[in-house]
């Protein structure tokens, strides 16, 4: 698989894992979904606490990726799975690794 420093702005295909200080995200650009696995891949640095978010460990509709770069928080534009009229940002802790897995 291919590790990269960022997901390019024009990305529209593939499945990617994004490991942050506290969680791992799986982005599927074909299905346009985002899944957050809290605590998976986290660092041992106790300054970073794992937060509980709605719909953790479930696919939620992904509308877009504003930014996703190693060293910075990622920003994902998502729609609420249970209410298509609700849109919100998911902003992560700093990204430590990005890999295209499919």
C-alpha positions as a Markdown table, in Angstrom:
| # | Residue | x | y | z |
|---|---|---|---|---|
| 1 | Unk | 0.0 | 0.0 | 0.0 |
| 2 | Unk | 1.0 | 3.6 | -0.5 |
| 3 | Unk | 1.8 | 6.0 | 2.3 |
| 4 | Unk | 1.5 | 9.7 | 1.5 |
| 5 | Unk | 1.9 | 13.1 | 3.2 |
| 6 | Unk | -1.5 | 14.3 | 2.2 |
| 7 | Unk | -4.7 | 13.3 | 0.3 |
| 8 | Unk | -4.7 | 15.5 | -2.8 |
| 9 | Unk | -7.6 | 18.0 | -3.2 |
| 10 | Unk | -8.8 | 16.4 | -6.4 |
| 11 | Unk | -9.0 | 12.8 | -5.0 |
| 12 | Unk | -12.2 | 11.0 | -6.0 |
| 13 | Unk | -11.3 | 7.4 | -5.7 |
| 14 | Unk | -9.8 | 4.8 | -3.5 |
| 15 | Unk | -10.0 | 3.7 | 0.1 |
| 16 | Unk | -7.7 | 5.5 | 2.6 |
| 17 | Unk | -6.7 | 5.2 | 6.2 |
| 18 | Unk | -5.9 | 8.3 | 8.2 |
| 19 | Unk | -4.3 | 7.7 | 11.6 |
| 20 | Unk | -4.5 | 10.6 | 14.0 |
| 21 | Unk | -3.2 | 11.0 | 17.6 |
| 22 | Unk | -6.3 | 9.5 | 19.0 |
| 23 | Unk | -8.1 | 7.5 | 16.2 |
| 24 | Unk | -8.1 | 5.9 | 12.8 |
| 25 | Unk | -10.4 | 7.0 | 10.0 |
| 26 | Unk | -11.3 | 5.1 | 6.9 |
| 27 | Unk | -12.3 | 7.1 | 3.9 |
| 28 | Unk | -14.0 | 5.4 | 1.0 |
| 29 | Unk | -14.2 | 7.8 | -2.0 |
| 30 | Unk | -16.3 | 5.4 | -4.1 |
| 31 | Unk | -19.0 | 5.0 | -1.4 |
| 32 | Unk | -18.4 | 8.5 | -0.1 |
| 33 | Unk | -18.3 | 7.4 | 3.5 |
| 34 | Unk | -16.1 | 8.1 | 6.6 |
| 35 | Unk | -15.7 | 5.8 | 9.5 |
| 36 | Unk | -13.9 | 6.7 | 12.7 |
| 37 | Unk | -12.4 | 4.0 | 15.0 |
| 38 | Unk | -11.7 | 5.8 | 18.2 |
| 39 | Unk | -8.6 | 4.8 | 20.0 |
| 40 | Unk | -7.3 | 2.6 | 17.2 |
| 41 | Unk | -3.7 | 3.5 | 16.2 |
| 42 | Unk | -3.4 | 6.2 | 18.9 |
| 43 | Unk | -0.1 | 7.3 | 20.3 |
| 44 | Unk | 1.0 | 6.6 | 23.8 |
| 45 | Unk | 1.1 | 10.3 | 24.5 |
| 46 | Unk | -1.3 | 10.8 | 27.4 |
| 47 | Unk | -1.8 | 14.5 | 26.5 |
| 48 | Unk | -4.2 | 13.3 | 23.8 |
| 49 | Unk | -7.5 | 12.1 | 25.2 |
| 50 | Unk | -9.9 | 10.0 | 23.0 |
| 51 | Unk | -13.3 | 11.7 | 22.7 |
| 52 | Unk | -16.5 | 9.9 | 22.0 |
| 53 | Unk | -18.4 | 11.1 | 18.9 |
| 54 | Unk | -21.8 | 10.3 | 17.5 |
| 55 | Unk | -21.7 | 7.5 | 15.0 |
| 56 | Unk | -18.3 | 6.3 | 16.0 |
| 57 | Unk | -17.4 | 3.0 | 14.3 |
| 58 | Unk | -20.2 | 3.5 | 11.7 |
| 59 | Unk | -20.0 | 4.7 | 8.1 |
| 60 | Unk | -21.3 | 8.2 | 7.8 |
| 61 | Unk | -21.9 | 10.1 | 4.5 |
| 62 | Unk | -18.8 | 12.0 | 3.4 |
| 63 | Unk | -19.5 | 15.2 | 1.4 |
| 64 | Unk | -15.8 | 16.2 | 1.0 |
| 65 | Unk | -12.3 | 16.5 | 2.4 |
| 66 | Unk | -11.2 | 20.1 | 3.0 |
| 67 | Unk | -7.7 | 19.1 | 4.1 |
| 68 | Unk | -5.9 | 16.0 | 5.2 |
| 69 | Unk | -2.1 | 16.3 | 5.7 |
| 70 | Unk | 0.4 | 14.7 | 8.1 |
| 71 | Unk | 1.1 | 17.0 | 11.0 |
| 72 | Unk | -2.2 | 18.9 | 10.8 |
| 73 | Unk | -5.7 | 18.2 | 11.9 |
| 74 | Unk | -7.8 | 16.8 | 9.0 |
| 75 | Unk | -11.1 | 18.4 | 8.1 |
| 76 | Unk | -14.0 | 16.3 | 6.8 |
| 77 | Unk | -17.3 | 17.6 | 5.6 |
| 78 | Unk | -20.0 | 15.1 | 6.5 |
| 79 | Unk | -23.8 | 14.6 | 6.6 |
| 80 | Unk | -25.6 | 13.2 | 9.6 |
| 81 | Unk | -26.5 | 9.6 | 8.8 |
| 82 | Unk | -30.0 | 9.9 | 10.4 |
| 83 | Unk | -30.9 | 13.4 | 9.0 |
| 84 | Unk | -29.8 | 14.3 | 5.4 |
| 85 | Unk | -30.4 | 18.0 | 6.1 |
| 86 | Unk | -27.7 | 18.2 | 8.8 |
| 87 | Unk | -24.2 | 18.8 | 7.7 |
| 88 | Unk | -21.2 | 19.3 | 9.9 |
| 89 | Unk | -17.4 | 19.3 | 10.0 |
| 90 | Unk | -15.3 | 16.6 | 11.6 |
| 91 | Unk | -12.0 | 18.1 | 12.6 |
| 92 | Unk | -9.4 | 15.6 | 13.9 |
| 93 | Unk | -6.4 | 15.6 | 16.2 |
| 94 | Unk | -3.2 | 15.9 | 14.2 |
| 95 | Unk | -2.7 | 13.3 | 11.5 |
| 96 | Unk | 0.3 | 11.0 | 12.0 |
| 97 | Unk | -0.1 | 8.7 | 8.9 |
| 98 | Unk | -2.1 | 8.5 | 5.7 |
| 99 | Unk | -2.2 | 5.4 | 3.5 |
| 100 | Unk | -4.1 | 4.4 | 0.4 |
| 101 | Unk | -5.3 | 0.8 | 1.0 |
| 102 | Unk | -7.6 | 0.3 | -2.0 |
